[in-house]
């Protein structure tokens, strides 16, 4: 599994967000999504037994405190990380 060497079409919006993030998977099948806060603590995890072929994944962040987060998205052939912000 390569990390960061693949140009993907995964997009997360809106950023900053107040209520939810939408992950636009593009053509990729998502296996897992992990979100970490600025201290490195895992605050969200979603694993799929079968890679998710839906074109979008919605994550409710309405109860997340304001701050900077890192999303780690594992697709079938790569892992991508994205910096995200929650602003109230």
Secondary structure, DSSP 8 states (H G I E B T S, - for coil): -EES-S----EEESSSBSSEEEEE-TT--EEEEEEE-TTS-EEEEEEEEEEE--SEEEEE-TTS-SEEEEEEEEESSEEEEEEEEE--
